[in-house]
Amino acid sequence: MLSLFRNNNPFTVIILLICTMLIKLQILIHPQLPVHAEGYFFYEQILHGLDLVLRGNAFAYTFMTVMMLFAQAIYFKSIAGRHKLYPRTTYLPALVFILLSCLFPPFNYFSCTLLLNWCLLGGIDIILSFSQTQHPRKQLFNAGFILCLAALLQFSAIGFILLLFVGIGMLRSFNAGEWVVGAMGYFTPFYFFAGILFLVDKLPMITKWPHLGISLPTHISSAGYFIISISGMLILFACGIYAMQQQIAKNSVFGRRVWTVIGLYLFLSLLTAIFTDNSVKSAWLLIVPASSMIITHGIALEKSKRFSNFTFYFFLVLILACQWAIK
Protein backbone atom coordinates (compact mmCIF):
# COMPACT_ATOMS: atom_id res chain seq x y z
CA MET A 1 0.00 0.00 0.00
CA LEU A 2 2.79 2.41 0.91
CA SER A 3 4.35 1.96 -2.54
CA LEU A 4 1.25 3.56 -4.12
CA PHE A 5 2.21 6.92 -2.59
CA ARG A 6 5.99 6.73 -3.07
CA ASN A 7 5.80 8.15 -6.59
CA ASN A 8 4.84 11.49 -8.09
CA ASN A 9 2.31 10.10 -10.56
CA PRO A 10 -0.62 12.54 -11.04
CA PHE A 11 -3.04 9.58 -10.92
CA THR A 12 -2.01 9.06 -7.29
CA VAL A 13 -4.22 12.06 -6.49
CA ILE A 14 -7.27 9.94 -7.37
CA ILE A 15 -6.10 7.13 -5.07
CA LEU A 16 -5.47 9.64 -2.29
CA LEU A 17 -8.93 11.15 -2.76
CA ILE A 18 -10.58 7.71 -2.58
CA CYS A 19 -8.59 6.89 0.57
CA THR A 20 -9.60 10.22 2.10
CA MET A 21 -13.28 9.60 1.48
CA LEU A 22 -13.07 6.06 2.92
CA ILE A 23 -11.13 7.14 6.00
CA LYS A 24 -13.52 10.01 6.69
CA LEU A 25 -16.71 8.11 5.83
CA GLN A 26 -17.67 7.97 9.51
CA ILE A 27 -17.39 11.78 9.67
CA LEU A 28 -19.56 12.22 6.58
CA ILE A 29 -22.21 9.86 7.99
CA HIS A 30 -22.39 11.98 11.16
CA PRO A 31 -22.10 15.60 9.91
CA GLN A 32 -22.15 18.58 12.24
CA LEU A 33 -22.73 22.28 11.87
CA PRO A 34 -19.84 24.62 12.75
CA VAL A 35 -19.80 26.04 16.25
CA HIS A 36 -19.97 29.82 16.52
CA ALA A 37 -17.06 31.29 18.47
CA GLU A 38 -17.49 34.48 20.47
CA GLY A 39 -14.75 37.03 19.90
CA TYR A 40 -13.79 35.72 16.44
CA PHE A 41 -15.04 38.61 14.32
CA PHE A 42 -13.78 37.53 10.88
CA TYR A 43 -14.72 33.90 11.41
CA GLU A 44 -18.26 34.91 12.36
CA GLN A 45 -18.54 37.00 9.20
CA ILE A 46 -17.34 34.07 7.09
CA LEU A 47 -19.89 31.78 8.76
CA HIS A 48 -22.61 34.32 8.08
CA GLY A 49 -21.68 34.37 4.39
CA LEU A 50 -21.53 30.57 4.16
CA ASP A 51 -24.92 30.23 5.86
CA LEU A 52 -26.44 32.26 3.05
CA VAL A 53 -25.13 29.70 0.55
CA LEU A 54 -25.30 26.40 2.46
CA ARG A 55 -28.51 27.20 4.36
CA GLY A 56 -27.34 25.52 7.55
CA ASN A 57 -26.85 22.13 5.86
CA ALA A 58 -24.63 20.07 8.19
CA PHE A 59 -23.60 17.58 5.48
CA ALA A 60 -22.59 20.42 3.11
CA TYR A 61 -20.39 21.97 5.81
CA THR A 62 -18.79 18.63 6.69
CA PHE A 63 -18.22 17.60 3.06
CA MET A 64 -16.69 21.01 2.33
CA THR A 65 -14.37 20.58 5.32
CA VAL A 66 -13.21 17.14 4.14
CA MET A 67 -12.52 18.58 0.68
CA MET A 68 -10.63 21.51 2.22
CA LEU A 69 -8.49 19.11 4.26
CA PHE A 70 -7.76 17.15 1.10
CA ALA A 71 -6.85 20.39 -0.73
CA GLN A 72 -4.57 21.40 2.17
CA ALA A 73 -2.87 17.99 1.97
CA ILE A 74 -2.20 18.47 -1.77
CA TYR A 75 -0.92 22.01 -1.15
CA PHE A 76 1.27 20.67 1.66
CA LYS A 77 2.69 18.07 -0.75
CA SER A 78 3.48 20.82 -3.28
CA ILE A 79 5.27 22.85 -0.57
CA ALA A 80 7.39 19.81 0.34
CA GLY A 81 8.26 19.19 -3.32
CA ARG A 82 8.92 22.84 -4.24
CA HIS A 83 11.32 23.38 -1.33
CA LYS A 84 12.88 19.88 -1.52
CA LEU A 85 12.13 18.96 2.08
CA TYR A 86 12.59 15.25 1.29
CA PRO A 87 14.96 13.29 -0.99
CA ARG A 88 12.17 12.53 -3.48
CA THR A 89 8.93 14.24 -4.46
CA THR A 90 6.13 11.86 -3.48
CA TYR A 91 2.58 11.94 -2.17
CA LEU A 92 3.66 10.66 1.25
CA PRO A 93 3.45 14.16 2.86
CA ALA A 94 -0.17 14.47 1.69
CA LEU A 95 -0.97 10.99 3.02
CA VAL A 96 0.56 11.79 6.43
CA PHE A 97 -1.40 15.05 6.56
CA ILE A 98 -4.70 13.23 5.86
CA LEU A 99 -3.97 10.52 8.44
CA LEU A 100 -3.04 13.03 11.14
CA SER A 101 -6.31 14.89 10.56
CA CYS A 102 -8.12 11.65 11.46
CA LEU A 103 -6.71 11.48 14.99
CA PHE A 104 -9.53 13.52 16.51
CA PRO A 105 -13.07 13.76 15.00
CA PRO A 106 -13.52 17.55 15.62
CA PHE A 107 -10.56 18.16 13.27
CA ASN A 108 -12.87 17.23 10.40
CA TYR A 109 -15.64 19.74 11.05
CA PHE A 110 -15.61 23.31 9.82
CA SER A 111 -13.85 25.66 12.22
CA CYS A 112 -11.72 28.78 12.47
CA THR A 113 -8.65 26.54 12.87
CA LEU A 114 -9.22 25.09 9.41
CA LEU A 115 -9.11 28.58 7.89
CA LEU A 116 -6.13 29.49 10.04
CA ASN A 117 -4.14 26.59 8.58
CA TRP A 118 -4.66 27.98 5.07
CA CYS A 119 -2.97 31.22 6.15
CA LEU A 120 -0.12 29.45 7.92
CA LEU A 121 0.55 27.07 5.03
CA GLY A 122 0.63 30.04 2.65
CA GLY A 123 2.92 31.93 5.01
CA ILE A 124 5.44 29.10 5.47
CA ASP A 125 5.42 28.44 1.72
CA ILE A 126 6.45 32.04 1.00
CA ILE A 127 8.97 32.14 3.87
CA LEU A 128 10.77 29.02 2.61
CA SER A 129 11.11 30.67 -0.82
CA PHE A 130 12.83 33.80 0.52
CA SER A 131 16.25 32.73 -0.76
CA GLN A 132 14.96 31.67 -4.19
CA THR A 133 12.87 34.64 -5.26
CA GLN A 134 13.91 37.36 -7.68
CA HIS A 135 11.44 39.76 -6.05
CA PRO A 136 12.29 39.46 -2.35
CA ARG A 137 10.45 42.55 -1.13
CA LYS A 138 7.22 41.45 -2.79
CA GLN A 139 7.51 38.03 -1.12
CA LEU A 140 8.39 39.58 2.25
CA PHE A 141 5.32 41.81 2.09
CA ASN A 142 3.08 38.90 1.05
CA ALA A 143 4.37 36.66 3.85
CA GLY A 144 3.71 39.35 6.46
CA PHE A 145 0.27 40.06 5.02
CA ILE A 146 -0.83 36.41 5.09
CA LEU A 147 0.49 35.79 8.61
CA CYS A 148 -1.36 38.88 9.80
CA LEU A 149 -4.60 37.51 8.33
CA ALA A 150 -4.04 34.47 10.57
CA ALA A 151 -3.77 36.78 13.59
CA LEU A 152 -6.97 38.60 12.59
CA LEU A 153 -8.79 35.27 12.36
CA GLN A 154 -7.51 34.23 15.77
CA PHE A 155 -5.65 36.53 18.15
CA SER A 156 -3.47 33.75 19.61
CA ALA A 157 -1.80 33.42 16.17
CA ILE A 158 -0.20 36.85 16.60
CA GLY A 159 2.99 35.11 17.72
CA PHE A 160 3.66 34.02 14.13
CA ILE A 161 5.19 37.44 13.53
CA LEU A 162 8.24 35.81 15.12
CA LEU A 163 8.24 33.17 12.36
CA LEU A 164 8.33 35.96 9.76
CA PHE A 165 11.33 37.75 11.22
CA VAL A 166 13.25 34.59 12.10
CA GLY A 167 12.67 33.44 8.51
CA ILE A 168 14.03 36.73 7.19
CA GLY A 169 17.02 36.56 9.52
CA MET A 170 17.93 32.94 8.70
CA LEU A 171 17.08 32.72 5.00
CA ARG A 172 18.11 36.23 3.81
CA SER A 173 21.27 38.24 4.22
CA PHE A 174 20.70 41.28 6.42
CA ASN A 175 19.00 44.22 4.73
CA ALA A 176 17.22 46.74 6.95
CA GLY A 177 14.88 47.74 4.11
CA GLU A 178 13.61 44.16 3.77
CA TRP A 179 12.81 43.98 7.48
CA VAL A 180 10.79 47.20 7.16
CA VAL A 181 8.90 45.80 4.14
CA GLY A 182 8.10 42.61 6.08
CA ALA A 183 6.79 44.68 9.01
CA MET A 184 4.72 46.83 6.64
CA GLY A 185 3.19 43.70 5.12
CA TYR A 186 2.31 42.41 8.57
CA PHE A 187 0.65 45.59 9.81
CA THR A 188 -1.23 46.44 6.59
CA PRO A 189 -4.24 44.17 7.36
CA PHE A 190 -4.50 45.72 10.82
CA TYR A 191 -4.72 49.14 9.19
CA PHE A 192 -7.49 48.06 6.81
CA PHE A 193 -9.33 46.19 9.57
CA ALA A 194 -9.40 49.24 11.85
CA GLY A 195 -10.29 51.50 8.90
CA ILE A 196 -13.28 49.37 7.88
CA LEU A 197 -14.57 49.24 11.45
CA PHE A 198 -14.22 53.01 11.69
CA LEU A 199 -16.12 53.58 8.43
CA VAL A 200 -19.05 51.39 9.56
CA ASP A 201 -18.98 53.03 12.99
CA LYS A 202 -18.04 49.81 14.79
CA LEU A 203 -14.51 50.67 15.92
CA PRO A 204 -15.21 49.63 19.57
CA MET A 205 -15.51 46.02 18.28
CA ILE A 206 -11.73 45.97 17.93
CA THR A 207 -11.54 45.60 21.71
CA LYS A 208 -13.12 42.12 21.37
CA TRP A 209 -10.34 40.93 19.07
CA PRO A 210 -7.62 40.32 21.73
CA HIS A 211 -9.01 37.01 22.95
CA LEU A 212 -6.94 34.28 24.63
CA GLY A 213 -7.78 31.12 26.49
CA ILE A 214 -6.31 27.77 27.45
CA SER A 215 -7.08 24.81 25.21
CA LEU A 216 -6.22 21.60 27.01
CA PRO A 217 -7.80 18.18 26.41
CA THR A 218 -10.13 18.54 29.40
CA HIS A 219 -13.22 17.88 27.25
CA ILE A 220 -11.91 14.41 26.29
CA SER A 221 -13.67 12.02 28.63
CA SER A 222 -11.87 8.90 27.33
CA ALA A 223 -8.64 8.31 29.24
CA GLY A 224 -7.79 5.49 26.82
CA TYR A 225 -7.88 7.83 23.84
CA PHE A 226 -5.69 10.39 25.60
CA ILE A 227 -3.03 7.80 26.52
CA ILE A 228 -3.06 6.12 23.09
CA SER A 229 -2.92 9.36 21.10
CA ILE A 230 -0.17 11.02 23.15
CA SER A 231 2.06 7.94 23.34
CA GLY A 232 1.48 7.18 19.65
CA MET A 233 2.37 10.71 18.58
CA LEU A 234 5.53 10.63 20.67
CA ILE A 235 6.63 7.40 18.96
CA LEU A 236 5.86 8.87 15.51
CA PHE A 237 7.83 12.03 16.35
CA ALA A 238 10.75 9.89 17.56
CA CYS A 239 10.72 7.95 14.27
CA GLY A 240 10.48 11.17 12.24
CA ILE A 241 13.29 12.92 14.12
CA TYR A 242 15.53 9.85 13.87
CA ALA A 243 15.07 9.71 10.08
CA MET A 244 15.30 13.51 9.78
CA GLN A 245 18.71 13.58 11.48
CA GLN A 246 20.08 11.18 8.87
CA GLN A 247 18.77 13.40 6.08
CA ILE A 248 19.84 16.73 7.63
CA ALA A 249 23.39 15.40 8.06
CA LYS A 250 23.66 15.45 4.26
CA ASN A 251 22.08 18.89 3.88
CA SER A 252 23.85 22.19 3.37
CA VAL A 253 23.87 24.91 6.01
CA PHE A 254 20.92 26.49 4.24
CA GLY A 255 18.98 23.20 4.37
CA ARG A 256 19.51 23.03 8.12
CA ARG A 257 18.27 26.59 8.50
CA VAL A 258 15.10 25.64 6.63
CA TRP A 259 14.41 22.89 9.15
CA THR A 260 15.14 25.29 12.00
CA VAL A 261 12.40 27.57 10.63
CA ILE A 262 10.06 24.56 10.38
CA GLY A 263 10.88 23.64 13.99
CA LEU A 264 9.90 27.18 15.04
CA TYR A 265 6.69 26.79 12.99
CA LEU A 266 5.83 23.67 15.01
CA PHE A 267 6.65 25.38 18.32
CA LEU A 268 4.51 28.45 17.52
CA SER A 269 1.66 26.21 16.31
CA LEU A 270 1.81 24.39 19.64
CA LEU A 271 1.73 27.66 21.61
CA THR A 272 -1.14 29.00 19.50
CA ALA A 273 -3.15 25.81 20.07
CA ILE A 274 -2.55 25.98 23.83
CA PHE A 275 -3.65 29.61 24.10
CA THR A 276 -6.81 29.12 22.04
CA ASP A 277 -10.15 29.27 23.82
CA ASN A 278 -11.16 25.84 25.12
CA SER A 279 -14.51 26.11 23.31
CA VAL A 280 -12.64 25.63 20.00
CA LYS A 281 -12.35 21.83 20.04
CA SER A 282 -10.32 21.71 16.83
CA ALA A 283 -7.56 23.99 18.15
CA TRP A 284 -4.93 21.25 17.98
CA LEU A 285 -5.47 20.90 14.22
CA LEU A 286 -2.93 23.75 14.06
CA ILE A 287 -0.03 21.41 14.75
CA VAL A 288 -0.96 18.96 11.97
CA PRO A 289 0.97 20.66 9.08
CA ALA A 290 4.24 21.12 10.99
CA SER A 291 3.93 17.68 12.61
CA SER A 292 3.38 16.14 9.18
CA MET A 293 6.63 17.69 7.96
CA ILE A 294 8.58 15.84 10.65
CA ILE A 295 6.67 12.53 10.75
CA THR A 296 6.89 12.15 6.96
CA HIS A 297 10.65 11.65 7.34
CA GLY A 298 10.03 8.36 9.13
CA ILE A 299 7.82 7.07 6.31
CA ALA A 300 9.91 8.51 3.45
CA LEU A 301 13.22 7.01 4.69
CA GLU A 302 14.49 4.98 1.72
CA LYS A 303 17.65 3.54 3.26
CA SER A 304 15.63 1.23 5.49
CA LYS A 305 12.35 0.02 4.04
CA ARG A 306 11.65 -1.97 7.21
CA PHE A 307 11.84 1.19 9.30
CA SER A 308 9.58 3.19 6.98
CA ASN A 309 7.09 0.30 6.73
CA PHE A 310 7.04 -0.04 10.51
CA THR A 311 6.38 3.71 10.91
CA PHE A 312 3.59 3.63 8.34
CA TYR A 313 1.76 0.58 9.69
CA PHE A 314 2.18 1.79 13.26
CA PHE A 315 0.58 5.04 12.09
CA LEU A 316 -2.40 3.14 10.66
CA VAL A 317 -2.82 1.11 13.86
CA LEU A 318 -2.69 4.34 15.88
CA ILE A 319 -5.47 5.89 13.77
CA LEU A 320 -7.69 2.82 14.20
CA ALA A 321 -6.95 2.64 17.94
CA CYS A 322 -7.78 6.33 18.41
CA GLN A 323 -11.05 6.01 16.50
CA TRP A 324 -11.98 3.00 18.63
CA ALA A 325 -10.97 4.65 21.94
CA ILE A 326 -12.76 7.97 21.30
CA LYS A 327 -16.18 6.28 20.97
C-alpha positions, 0 to 999 in steps of 0.5 A: 500500500505504501508503494502507491504513494511513493511516486509522483504520478498525477493519478495518485491524487485519485487514489489519495482522494478515494482513501480520504473519502473512505477514512472520513466516511464515519465523519460524513455519515455523522455531519455537524454544523460549525460552532460559533465562536465568540470574539472571532469577528472575521470567522463569524462574518465568514460563517454568516456568508456561508450560511447564506449559501449552504442554508445551515446544511450540516452535510454540506459543511462537513463535506466542504471541510473534508474537501478543504483538508484534502486540498490542504494535503495536496498544497502541503505536498506541493510545498514539500516538493517545491522546497525539496524537504525530502529526498524525493517528491512523493505523495507521502506528505499528503498521506501523512497530513490526511492521516493526522487529521483523522486522529480527533473527530472535531478536526474534520468539522468546519472551524476557524482553525481550518481557515487558520491553517490555510494562512499558515501554510501560505505563510510558510510556503512564502517564507521558505522561498525567501532565498529563491525569489527574484522579487524578495520585497514582494515576497516579504510583504506577502508573507507578512500580510498572510500571517497577519490575516491568521492573527486577525482570524484568531488573536493567539496566532499573533505570535507568528510574527516571530516566524516571519522575522526569524525566517528573514534573519535565517534565509536572507542576508541582512538588509534593513529595508527588507525587514521594514517591508516585512513589518509593513506587510504584517501591519497592513491588514491591521490598518485596513481592519481598523479603517473598515470598522471606523467607516461602519462606525463599529470601531469599539468592536476591535476591543473584542479581538484580543481574545486568549484562552487555554485549550487543554484536552479537558473535554476528552472524557476517554482516558484510553484515547488520551493515553493512546494518542499522546504515546502514539504521537511521541513514537511517531515524532521519535521515528520522524526525528531519527530519520530527519537527522540522517537526512539533515546530516547530508544537507547544506547549512541552508537546508539546516536553516530551513528545518530550524524555521520549520521547527519554530513553525511547530513550536509556535503552532503548539503555543497558539493551540494551547492559548486558544479558547477551550470552546474551540475543540479543533484547536490542535489541528494547528499542529498537523501541518508542521507535525506532518513535515517531521513525521513524513521523514520516518515514512519517506526514509528509503535507506531502510524500508523496514523502518519506513514500513514499521512507521507507516503501519504503526501510524495506521494502527494508531489511527484505528486505535484512536477512533476505537478509543474515542467512541 
